[in-house]
């Protein structure tokens, strides 16, 4: 079974590499500066959401908050699957 944990700032390079592979597999353009700008605030604290990464840095998941009064639905990405799933969760109190 694969171990997964909260990503931290030191995981940024691995996350960028995983995101680039995800974009390639799904046929999306990859933009390094945009990806970096998206991950940095998520890794700084959980005000905007959370990022998880597997222990072998082979997959990651991102969950972002939409707001205090409505649930968020975002894509969860894995480089081992071409079918992201949507995850909904209430914003933290």
Short mmCIF file of the C-alpha atoms (twelve columns), coordinates in Angstrom:
data_MODEL
# 
_entry.id   MODEL 
# 
loop_
_atom_site.group_PDB 
_atom_site.id 
_atom_site.type_symbol 
_atom_site.label_atom_id 
_atom_site.label_alt_id 
_atom_site.label_comp_id 
_atom_site.label_asym_id 
_atom_site.label_seq_id 
_atom_site.Cartn_x 
_atom_site.Cartn_y 
_atom_site.Cartn_z 
_atom_site.pdbx_PDB_model_num 
ATOM 1  C CA . UNK A 1  0.000   0.000  0.000   1 
ATOM 2  C CA . UNK A 2  1.290   3.466  -0.913  1 
ATOM 3  C CA . UNK A 3  1.847   6.008  1.857   1 
ATOM 4  C CA . UNK A 4  0.515   9.531  1.312   1 
ATOM 5  C CA . UNK A 5  1.082   12.661 3.379   1 
ATOM 6  C CA . UNK A 6  0.718   16.413 3.352   1 
ATOM 7  C CA . UNK A 7  3.094   18.072 0.917   1 
ATOM 8  C CA . UNK A 8  5.488   20.713 2.240   1 
ATOM 9  C CA . UNK A 9  7.580   23.418 0.565   1 
ATOM 10 C CA . UNK A 10 10.435  20.944 0.019   1 
ATOM 11 C CA . UNK A 11 8.094   18.917 -2.240  1 
ATOM 12 C CA . UNK A 12 7.645   21.770 -4.736  1 
ATOM 13 C CA . UNK A 13 10.058  20.401 -7.365  1 
ATOM 14 C CA . UNK A 14 8.447   16.946 -7.224  1 
ATOM 15 C CA . UNK A 15 4.965   18.467 -7.447  1 
ATOM 16 C CA . UNK A 16 5.933   20.590 -10.451 1 
ATOM 17 C CA . UNK A 17 7.360   17.516 -12.199 1 
ATOM 18 C CA . UNK A 18 4.219   15.501 -11.453 1 
ATOM 19 C CA . UNK A 19 2.003   18.332 -12.652 1 
ATOM 20 C CA . UNK A 20 3.993   18.629 -15.870 1 
ATOM 21 C CA . UNK A 21 3.541   14.888 -16.513 1 
ATOM 22 C CA . UNK A 22 -0.187  15.194 -15.758 1 
ATOM 23 C CA . UNK A 23 -0.506  18.055 -18.266 1 
ATOM 24 C CA . UNK A 24 1.342   16.030 -20.906 1 
ATOM 25 C CA . UNK A 25 -0.834  12.939 -20.393 1 
ATOM 26 C CA . UNK A 26 -4.075  14.949 -20.453 1 
ATOM 27 C CA . UNK A 27 -2.972  17.190 -23.326 1 
ATOM 28 C CA . UNK A 28 -2.976  20.456 -21.350 1 
ATOM 29 C CA . UNK A 29 -0.351  23.157 -21.847 1 
ATOM 30 C CA . UNK A 30 2.198   23.321 -19.038 1 
ATOM 31 C CA . UNK A 31 3.355   26.692 -17.710 1 
ATOM 32 C CA . UNK A 32 6.101   26.529 -15.087 1 
ATOM 33 C CA . UNK A 33 5.489   29.991 -13.634 1 
ATOM 34 C CA . UNK A 34 1.736   29.408 -13.400 1 
ATOM 35 C CA . UNK A 35 2.191   25.993 -11.769 1 
ATOM 36 C CA . UNK A 36 4.684   27.406 -9.278  1 
ATOM 37 C CA . UNK A 37 2.366   30.323 -8.447  1 
ATOM 38 C CA . UNK A 38 -0.462  27.845 -7.816  1 
ATOM 39 C CA . UNK A 39 1.487   25.446 -5.589  1 
ATOM 40 C CA . UNK A 40 3.448   27.921 -3.432  1 
ATOM 41 C CA . UNK A 41 0.455   29.355 -1.488  1 
ATOM 42 C CA . UNK A 42 -1.023  25.865 -1.049  1 
ATOM 43 C CA . UNK A 43 2.224   24.638 0.483   1 
ATOM 44 C CA . UNK A 44 2.629   27.685 2.739   1 
ATOM 45 C CA . UNK A 45 -0.487  27.020 4.841   1 
ATOM 46 C CA . UNK A 46 -3.996  25.587 4.520   1 
ATOM 47 C CA . UNK A 47 -5.920  28.843 4.015   1 
ATOM 48 C CA . UNK A 48 -6.465  28.038 0.332   1 
ATOM 49 C CA . UNK A 49 -6.479  24.240 0.459   1 
ATOM 50 C CA . UNK A 50 -4.147  21.295 0.929   1 
ATOM 51 C CA . UNK A 51 -1.807  19.190 -1.191  1 
ATOM 52 C CA . UNK A 52 -0.938  15.544 -0.575  1 
ATOM 53 C CA . UNK A 53 1.899   13.610 -2.187  1 
ATOM 54 C CA . UNK A 54 2.791   9.936  -2.113  1 
ATOM 55 C CA . UNK A 55 5.967   8.875  -0.324  1 
ATOM 56 C CA . UNK A 56 7.575   7.866  -3.630  1 
ATOM 57 C CA . UNK A 57 6.525   11.197 -5.237  1 
ATOM 58 C CA . UNK A 58 4.579   9.251  -7.864  1 
ATOM 59 C CA . UNK A 59 1.208   10.929 -7.414  1 
ATOM 60 C CA . UNK A 60 -0.366  13.967 -5.790  1 
ATOM 61 C CA . UNK A 61 -3.788  15.320 -4.876  1 
ATOM 62 C CA . UNK A 62 -4.957  18.913 -4.442  1 
ATOM 63 C CA . UNK A 63 -8.064  20.034 -2.578  1 
ATOM 64 C CA . UNK A 64 -8.911  23.740 -2.528  1 
ATOM 65 C CA . UNK A 65 -11.525 25.626 -0.552  1 
ATOM 66 C CA . UNK A 66 -14.156 27.626 -2.467  1 
ATOM 67 C CA . UNK A 67 -15.325 29.670 0.506   1 
ATOM 68 C CA . UNK A 68 -16.784 29.370 3.958   1 
ATOM 69 C CA . UNK A 69 -20.398 28.997 2.830   1 
ATOM 70 C CA . UNK A 70 -20.117 26.628 -0.116  1 
ATOM 71 C CA . UNK A 71 -18.274 23.381 -0.803  1 
ATOM 72 C CA . UNK A 72 -15.301 23.183 -3.134  1 
ATOM 73 C CA . UNK A 73 -15.064 20.799 -6.047  1 
ATOM 74 C CA . UNK A 74 -11.670 20.429 -7.660  1 
ATOM 75 C CA . UNK A 75 -9.797  17.913 -9.769  1 
ATOM 76 C CA . UNK A 76 -7.545  15.428 -8.047  1 
ATOM 77 C CA . UNK A 77 -4.640  14.506 -10.279 1 
ATOM 78 C CA . UNK A 78 -2.495  11.434 -10.465 1 
ATOM 79 C CA . UNK A 79 0.205   10.742 -13.001 1 
ATOM 80 C CA . UNK A 80 -0.818  7.085  -12.877 1 
ATOM 81 C CA . UNK A 81 -4.334  7.771  -14.073 1 
ATOM 82 C CA . UNK A 82 -5.696  9.789  -16.960 1 
ATOM 83 C CA . UNK A 83 -9.049  10.147 -15.209 1 
ATOM 84 C CA . UNK A 84 -8.966  12.819 -12.484 1 
ATOM 85 C CA . UNK A 85 -11.792 12.738 -9.976  1 
ATOM 86 C CA . UNK A 86 -13.678 15.591 -8.369  1 
ATOM 87 C CA . UNK A 87 -13.578 15.964 -4.600  1 
ATOM 88 C CA . UNK A 88 -15.966 18.120 -2.595  1 
ATOM 89 C CA . UNK A 89 -15.358 19.318 0.936   1 
ATOM 90 C CA . UNK A 90 -16.592 22.143 3.113   1 
ATOM 91 C CA . UNK A 91 -14.245 25.002 3.838   1 
ATOM 92 C CA . UNK A 92 -12.461 24.784 7.176   1 
ATOM 93 C CA . UNK A 93 -14.056 26.656 10.104  1 
# 
